[in-house]
Amino acid sequence: MNKILTTLFVLFLAITIWAQKEPTTDAVYLKITKEYTLNKDGSIDFHYYKKMKYLTPYAFNRLYGETFIVYDPDFQELTINLSKTEQEDGTIITNPENAFNEVLPGFASNAPAYNHLREMVVTHAGLETNAVVELDYTIHTKAGYYPSLSGMEAIKEKSPINEETISFSIPGNVNFNYEVLNIRTSPKVAEMDGRKTYQFIFKGLGSKTGAHETFTPSTGTDQPWIFYSTVNMQEMYKSFTAQEAFQYKVDEDMKKVVEGARKRCWR
């Protein structure tokens, strides 16, 4: 009996030690940088950088073996600044040319009006456990494509983030409106050379809570977000009401059709 108890105890101890050595996540973002720049001519530059460490085979076989970048080549220019992998032994592997492939985004496959869009598929080379990937790219958007610098940015990802920086650089005479949801933070604001920069810095972010749990909001409404916009509400209202649909006038024929429908409904 004592031998059985001793064997069970040793087995339990071995399982506990093994479990403690196993990573608690498949990957971790060592650093993420997202920088938005609104230029004086109305063009917009978006700079993205990530440094990720892969901790399990599942991370590079299923989760993060590729990075997908959607853009409109008619109005946007994508530049890959850096794409490399540092293996566990220190070997540096720079992605070859055939690691960058343009495809049609899945959501545009049955929409002819959007078939000109492209999705750059970046296949990361030399992946293994404890490999570190760095990817840096820039998207330049021509003036007039977007009416303003507006959008929403998710703060958390599906894997933990050691450090994340999200910043917005705008001309000093442009109003910048923002709202941060589900997390308490405020940006560092700096003024230089006639421009204002709003910089949000986050450290020690856990993974996206409830990402794999049932009965949780599927739209991420319970997750932290940054909503931002440089829209002038008066100008936006004028632009909205200037649409052709608002210029239509009700003629006599329209009135007769409406009156006939009203009478039929109230018989």
Beta strands, then each sheet from edge to edge (+ up, - down):
strand 1: 27-38
strand 2: 44-54
strand 3: 66-71
strand 4: 76-86
strand 5: 92-94
strand 6: 100-103
strand 7: 118-123
strand 8: 132-141
strand 9: 150-154
strand 10: 161-171
strand 11: 177-181
strand 12: 188-192
strand 13: 195-205
strand 14: 225-229
sheet 1: 5+ 4- 8+ 2- 1+ 10+ 13- 12+
sheet 2: 3+ 7- 6+
sheet 3: 9+ 14- 11+
end
